[in-house]
Amino acid sequence: MSMPVDELIYRFEQLLQRSLDDKEMEFIGWLNLRLQKQAANPYLSKRSKR
């Protein structure tokens, strides 16, 4: 009864979109992008103090 990760993420996003407004969705999208960049480059967080 396992689902592919993409399917889980898709369903989760559908739930979020129903319960959050556009500003919150925008923030989550921005945060997700930051996390992906940081995961791709682990030294990013150490170098920049912001």
Beta strands, then each sheet from edge to edge (+ up, - down):
end
